[in-house]
Amino acid sequence: MDDVTGSIGVPSAPASNSPEDLRRFSERLRERYEAHPDDKKIAMAYARSLRARELTDQAAAVLQNVAIKNPRDRDVLAAYGKALADAGRLQEARNTLENADSPDDPNWSVVSTRGSIADQMGEHEQAQALYETALKIAPGEPSVLSNLGLSYALSHDLRHAEQVLREAAASPRADMRVRQNLALVLALQGKFAEAEQVSQRDLSPQQARDNVASIRQMISQNNGWRDIQAAATRGKAQRVGLDETR
């Protein structure tokens, strides 16, 4: 029997984060969602599972229905805005997340996601101001520091980017994406050996070499900076998790 929580029953977690276990977990949630489409807890759990599988359009569609039924629920609006951002619907995401946030009780994760959207829209100074605001709410949060570091990189301020990403990577809460973002910025500065060392904390030696080699190739190409910007955007540390409460 599934480990469940809630009055109707929501599976608490997949057996592992493997693609197959995530799929099975998501399918169980889909069945419960279809049986109880008005249950907010089930709908949000199902949408989180879809985001974890990068099924962004489906997650946004589920959360749109929840938001229509709960138009003033900040948790719902926050989740919906993040799903819209995942799906590349940036202006819609921006508008939704502004409604999800409150100056009296700001949510650091919502503020950070607003910064990520600003970065993707080329508004790096605004993005950095939002990350700084998020860090005042959640000092030292590695995912926010990582996003701030990438924002500096997108602004061609690699020295500052490295400084911030080193701080992020030093946190015991830092995940693989944070460390790979540091490796990216190190490689952009020609510090290839150190970039490989950082990458090897999560990848095999061959994978780390291949990772750095791909960055070197991007640097050498005429459209290299555009590719680097795309890589940095993919590396934004949103940390979609199945236990996400933000």
N, C-alpha and C positions, 0 to 999 in steps of 0.2 A: 504494500500500500504506500502511496506517496506520502512524504512528509508534508503536511499542509498547515496553513495558518489562515486565520480569518473565519468569519461565520459560515461562509459558503464553502471555503476551502481553496486556497491558492498554493500550489506546489512551492516549497520554500527555496529550492535550489536544484540545478541539474547535478547529475552525478559527477561531472567534470566540465571543464570548459572546452572539450573537444567539439568539433563541428557537429558530430552525430548526436552527442548528448545534449548540446544546445538545441538542435532541431527537435529532438524528442520532447524536451522540456517545453519548447515553444508550442508544439502540437498539443500537449496536454492543456496548456493555458488557452490555446485557441478553442478547444472544446468547451472549456468552462466559460470563456467569453461569449461564445455563440449561445450557450444555454442561459447566460445571465448578462446580456449586453448593457444593462443599466447599472451594473455593479462597478463603481469607480475603481476599487482596489484591484479587481480582476483585470479590468481594461488597462490600467496603468502597468500592471505586471506583464501583461501580454505585450504591450508596446515596448517595454524595456527589453523583453526577450527578442523582439524583432530588431530593435536597434543593435543589440549585441551581435546579431547575425548580419548586420549591415543591410537589412531590408528596410531602408529608410522611408520609402514612399508608403509602404504598408503601415509602418509605425505612425507616420504622420496622419494617415487616414483614420486609424483607430483613435488617436488622440484628438483629432478634430471633432469626432463624434462626442467624446467625453467633454471637450471644451464647450461645445454647444449646449450641453446639458448642465455644465457647471461653469458659467461664464465669469464668475468672480472668485473661483478657487485658484489661489496663487500656485499651489503645487501642480495642479493640472496645467495651468498656463505655462509654467516653467518647463514641464516635460514636453508640452506641445511645441513651444518655441525651439527647444533643443532638437526635437525631431525635424522641424522645418529647416533648421540650420544644417543638419545632417543631409537633408535632401537637396540642399543648394538653393532653397527658397529664402534667400537672405533678407530681403526687405520685409517679407511676412514674418520671418523669425524675429527680426529686430523689433517690429511693432508689438508682437506678442510678448516678448520678453520684457519690454518696457512696461507693459501692463502687469506682468508677473512680479515686478520688483516694487519695493516700497522704500522711500527714503527713511521712514521711521524704523523699518525692520528689514534692512537689505540682506539678500542672500548672496554670499560670496560666489557661489557657483553660477548663479544667474548673471551676476556682474561680469564674471570671467568669460562666460559664453558670449555676452554682448561685446566684449573686447575681441574675441575671436572673429565674430561677424564683421566688426569694423576693420580688422586686419584683412579679411578676405575681400573687403570692398575698397582696399587701398588706403584706408584712413588710419595710418599707423600711430600718429600722435594721439588721436582719440582712443585707440585701442590701448595704448600704454597707460593713459590716464585711468582707464577702466580697470586694468590689471592692478595698478597701484591702489585703487579703491578696494578691490577685492582682497588685496594683501593686508589692508588695514583691518578688515573683518576677520581674515584667517591668516595671521602672520606665519610666514614660512611654508605655506601650502605648496608642495612641489609642483602640482599640476598648473597652478597659476604662475609660479616662477618660470616654469618651462614655456608657457605661452608668452610670457613677457620676454624671455630670452629670444624666442623665435621672432617676435615682433621687432626686436632690435636688429636681428639678422636681416629681416625683410627691409629694414630701413638702412641697410648697409653699415650698421654700427656693430661690427663683428667683435670688437674688443669688449664692449659692454655686454653683448650677447653671451660671450664665453663666461664672463664673470657671473652673470645671473644663472646660467645653466649649470655652472659648477656648484653654486649654492643649492640649486634644485636637486642635482644628482647626489649631493652629500646627505640628503635627508633619508632617514630609514624608511620613509613612506614613498620614496621615488620608485617608479615602475620602469619597465623596459623602454617605454616611449621617451621618458625623460632622458635616460642615458643615451639613447640613439639620437636624440636631438642634440645633445652635447657633442656626440661623435660627428654629427653633420657640421656643426659650427667649427669644430677643431679642424676638420678636413678642408673646409672653405678657407681656412687661414694657412693651409699647407702643412699642418701638424698631423701628417698622415699616420705616423707610427703610434702616436698617442690616441688618435681616433680609432685605430684598430684595437688598441688595448681596452678602450672604453667599450667598444662594440662586443668584445669577447666576454664581457660579463654576462651577456645574454645569448650570444651566438657562438657557433663553432668557429675555430680559427679561420677555416676556409670561407665561411659565410661572412665573417668580419672583413676579410680581405676583399671579397667580392663587393661588399657594401661600400667600402672606401674607394674601390676602383670605379664603381659607378658614379660616385661623386666627382672623382677626378675627371672622368669622361665628360660629365656635365659642365665642369668648369672650363674645359678645353673647347667646347662647342660654341658657335656663334649665339645660339639661343640658350646658352647655359644658365644665365641668371633666371630666365623664365622657368626653366625646369627646376631650378633650386627653389624658387618661390612655390612651385607646385608641391615639391617634396616637403617644404616647411609647413604648408597648409595641411597636408595629410598628417603631419606629425603633431598637430595641435592636440594637447593632452586633455581630452574631455573625460576620459576614464568612464566610459559607459559600463555600468555594472548591473548585474541582476539584483543586487541588494541595494541599489541606489535609492536614496531617500530624498534627494534634493529636488 
